[in-house]
Amino acid sequence: MLINTNKGMKLLRSFLFSFFIMTGYISTGCGENPRLFAGGFTKDDEKGLNVFEFDNRSGKLKLLSQSDAGPNPAYFCFSKRHNLLYAANEVMEFKGNPGGGLTTLKYDPAKASFKKLNEMVIPNGGPCFISMSPDSGYLFIANYPRGSVAVIRLSKEGIPESVTDTILYNPEKPNASHAHMIFSDPNGKHIYVTDLGLNRVVIYNFDTASGKLIQLENGIIPVAEGSGPRHFTFSPDGSKMYLINELGSTLMTFNNDSQNGLKLIQTLSTKGFKPVEKNYCADIHIGKSGEYIYGSNRGENSIVVYKIGDDGMLSLAGHSSCGGDWPRNFIIDPSGNFLLAGNQRSDNISVFRINRKTGIPEGPVDSTMMKGPACLKFY
């Protein structure tokens, strides 16, 4: 008997999504409202870490607290095991020492606020991305200005203890490399680093005993000159990587497998919302249904939407406004019904309701002021 593979995949995806809704793996908009953590750029003594309550019916945000997470807590990650937030302080001098900053804070759910526990200087400075290792025993940090990464060992209690590895990509030309993201694949097999300055992705194994990154043989994947690779995401099974390029305003699709590594199979433009002289892409996320992928355009000030085919290839679904100026970061809420855009230059977070049929964000249904939003995450 012949089976229509494409039709079968669509039915399977539809069934799985419905199953997740019914069993509670995906929020349906009922129950307790989730909380949004938002970090951003600061001046003087401003508090850069905000906690909002998000009404997952109306899309409204309500500010619950503001906490001191050090200067420019422009990116962060969170340990649910220890209720700890790790903020990368995007500065070149921290606590009077050359280098970037790492600030660790304890989260109190009852008060919806944070208490500072630990501060550490990060070599080379200017950290713009932070993530946890697959085993949750280390932090990975990407430093933009001089192009480097750092690995930080955590104690059993989740407190940063020591720097176990640093890699400076181009010491002879310190302004050539710009590491922008460091993250593992969904299976935790490899660690990937985007280098906006050198136009490449670098792939590593990670030694959890020593805390060292070990570059794979043939682990440097070049992309087109002038692309400026910034952020990436994977399909749930890790077989596809989707990479958004800041300077080229493109989104690339790669096949990803253990034998052949990354292989480029598609490149699409992110532009088309409105004519602008310059555009710089920023963030990328896959929607909760797995049917659409989203990217942000700074300049056009838009969100671009692509339909994900059964083969993982993309087709343009459309664009929407970002509801402000310079969408550095955005996030999709746990229900999959809303997209929240952090607009750095207009100092606001705009909320859009996602049209389930088209995947396009519609609205905004709400806009909340926040100074220089740069990182939005639900926990």
N, C-alpha and C positions, 0 to 999 in steps of 0.2 A: 504494500500500500504506500502511495506517495503522500508525503506530508508537506504542506506549505510552511517552510521554516519561518519566514517573516511573519506570517499570520499567527503561527504558534507562539513565537516570541512575544508578540504584542499581547496575546491572550494571557500568557504566563505573567508578564509584567503587570498587566491589569489585575490579575488574580492576587499576585503577591502584595501589591499596593493596598488592595481592599482588605486582604488578610491582616496586614500591619495596622490598618486603621481600626479594624474590629478588635484586635487583640491588644491595642494600646501601645504598640511599638512606635506608632506615629500619633502625635497628639491630634485630636479632632477639634480642638478649640474649647473643650469643656474642662472643668476642673480648675485647679489653682493656676493663677497667671504666672508665667515664667518671668525670670529676672534677666535683664540685659545689663552686662558689664560693658562700659565704654571708656577707653583711654584716649588721650589726645596730647596735643602740644600745649605747653604752659609758658607763662612769663612770670618772673619774680616768684612770689609765694602762692601762685594759683594752685589749686588742687586739681589734679588731672585725671582722677579715676572716679567715674560716676556709676551709681547703681540705679537702674530704672525698673519699675514694675511695668510689664507690658500686658495690656488688655487684649487677649487673643480673640476677642469677639469684635471689638471696635477698631483695634489697631492703635489705640491711644497709649502714649508713654507718660509715666508719672515719676518724677525724680524722687528717689528715696534717700540717697546720701551722696556725699562727695568726700573723697579720702585723699590724703597726701601719699602719692606713690613715687615721690621724687620728681625731678625735672623731666619733662617730655616722656611720659610713659606711653610711647606711641605704638607699642605692640606688647602683647602679653599672652601667656597660656595659663592653664588652671589645672591643679591636681585635685580631682574629686576625692581621692583616697585620703589626702591630708587637709583638704579645704584650704589650700594655699594657692595664691596667685603670684606668678613670676612676671614682673614687668621689666621690659628692656627699655632703659632710659637712653633715648637717642641724643647723646651729647658726646663731646670730645674731651671733656674734663669732668670728673665725678669725685665729689668729696675732696677737692683740692689736688687730685692726682690725674695725670693724663690717662685717658681711656674712657670707655663707655660705662654705663651703670647697669646693675642688676639689683632690683629691689624685690624682696619677698614679703608678702603680706598674708596675714591670717584672716579668713572670711568668717564673720559672725552672721549666720542666716537670720537669727532672731532680730538683730538690729539692722540687717542689710548693709553692713559697713565693714571696713577693713582696718586692721591694726598692723603697723609696720614691724617686722621681726628681724630683718637682716638686709644688709647692703654689701655689695661687692663690686670692685672695679673690674671691668672687662677689657682685656688687652686690645689695642689698636683703635677702639672707639667707634662711635656712630652706629650702635646696634639698631637694626631696623626690623628684625624678625627673630622670634624665639619659639621653640617647640620642644616637646618632651621626646626622649628616646622611646622606642617601642616597649622596653621593659620598665619604663618610668623611673629609671635610676639615674638619668642624666638629663641635662638641658643642652640643646643645640642653639647656637646664636649666630646669625649672619650680620656682619658689619659692613655697611655700605661704603663709606668714604674711601678707604684704602683697599677694600676688597679682601676680607678675611672671614674666617669662621672660628668659633671657639666651642669647646665642650666643657661642661661644668658637672662635676660629680655631686650627687645629692646624698645626704645622710639617710638613715632609715626613717627619720622623722620628716624627710623631704626638704631639709635645709641645705642650701648650697654650701659645699665644703671647699672645693678646690677646682682649679682649671687643669684638666687632664690633657688637653690638646688644643693647639692653635695652628691654623694654616693661613699664611699670608701669600696670596696668589701671584702677585707680581711685585716683589720688593724693589726691583730695579726701576719700575715705573709706578709709583704708589698711587697715581690717579687714574691708572688704566683699568683696573679691575673694580667692579662694584657688586659684591655678593648681595643678593636681595632676598633669598628665601632658602631655608634648609628644613627638609621634612622627609619623613619616611613614606614608603608606599603602603597601601592598606594592609599588606601581609607582614609588614615589619621586616622585610628581607634586605632592603637597601635604603641608603640615605641619599637624597638628591639635593644638589645646590645649584641655584640659578646664578649666573654671573652676567649682569646687565652690561658691564663694560667690555668684557671679552667675548660676548655673544656665544655663550655655551652653557650646557648643563653638565655638571660633574657628578658621577655616581660612585658611592662608597659602600663597602662593608663596614660594620661597626663592631669593634671588639669590646664587649661589655666588661671584660676583666680589667683591661688597661685603660679603657675610656678613649681609645684611639680610633680615628677614621682611617680606613685603608682603601685607597683608590683602586677601583677595579681595573683590570687590564682592558684597554679600549674603553675606559670609563669617561672619556671626555667626548661629549656630543656637541659638535658645532652647529649653530643655526645661522641663518642668513645674516651677513654683515649689516649692522644698523638696526637689527631687530630689537635688541635690548630686552632679553627675557627677564620677566619679573616674578609673577606668581604662577602656580600650577595646581591642578587637582587631578585625581585619578577616578576612573570608573570604579564601582564598588569592588570588582574582582581584581583590579589592578592591571588589567590587560590593555587599557588605554590611558595615556597621559594627555591632558589638555593644558597647553601652555599659552599664557597671554603675554604679549610683547609690548612693553611700554613705548619704545621709540618707533617701532614699525607699525603700530596700531593693527596688529594681526593676532589671530588665535590659531595655534598649531595643534594638530592631532597626531599623536605618535602611537604606533603599536609598541607594546612593552612586554617582553618575555625574557625568561631566564637565559635562553641560549643566544638570542640576537640583540638583547638590550633594547634601546630606543630606536625606532625607525620612523621617520617622518612620512606621513601618508596624506596630509591635507593641510593647507594654509588658507585662511579666510580673513578678509578685512573686518575690522570691528566698527568701521565708520559708516555713516550714512544717515545719521539723525538730522544734522544740519551742517551747512558748509562752515568750516573754521580754518584758520590759517595753520594752527598747530593743535595736535591732539596727543595725549599721553595716557595709555591704558594703565590700569592699576590692579584691580582685584578680579577674582574668578571663583564661582561656586556652581555646583550642580544642584538643581531643585530637589525637593524631598521625594517627588514622584519618580525621579530618574529620567524623566522625559525631556527636560530642558536644561541648558547650561547658560549661565549669565556672566557677563563681564562689564566692567565699568570704564567709561571714557572720560578723561579729564581734558577739557577743552570743548568738545561737543557737549559735555555735561549730560551724558546719557548712560542708560543701561542697555546693552545689546543682548539679544536673546537668540539662541540657536536651538533648533529641534535636534535631539539625538536619535539617530536612526538605529535600527536593530543591529546593524553592523558597527555601531559606534561612530560612524561618520556624521558630520554636522551639516545642517542647512539653516539658512537665516530665517528666523521667525519674525523678527522685527526689532524696533527700538522703543524706549520710553524715556521720558525725562528722569533726571536724578533728583529733582526737587530742590536744587541748590547749585552751588559752585564748587567744583573740584571733588568728585566722589572718590576719595582715596580708599575707602573701605566700605563693604556692605555685607549684610548677612541675611539669610532666610530664616524665619522663625521656626520653632519646632513643629508647628502644625503644617508648615508648607504653604500657608495661605498668604503670608506677607513677606515683602522684601523691605529691609531698612537700610537706607543709604546714609553714610557718614560723609557730609560735605565739608571738607576742611576749610575752604576759604570763606564760605558763607556762614560758618559756625552753626550748623544745624544738622539734625538727624531727621530725614524725611521717611515716612512710612507709606508703602504702596500695597494695595491688595492685588494678589496675583490672579489673573483670569485663568481658571483651570483648563478651559478649552484651548486657549491660544498660548498660554504661558507668559503673556505680556503683563508687567506690573502696571496697575491703573491707579490714578490718584494724582497727588498724594492725599491720603485720608487723615494724615496728621503730620505736624512738623514741630520739633522741639529744639530749643536753642541749647547748644553746647559749644564750648570753646575748642576749636580745632580738632574735631573728632577724627581719629586715625585708626581705631581698632574697635570693632563691635563683636561681641560674642555672647551667646546665651548659655547659661549654666543652671 
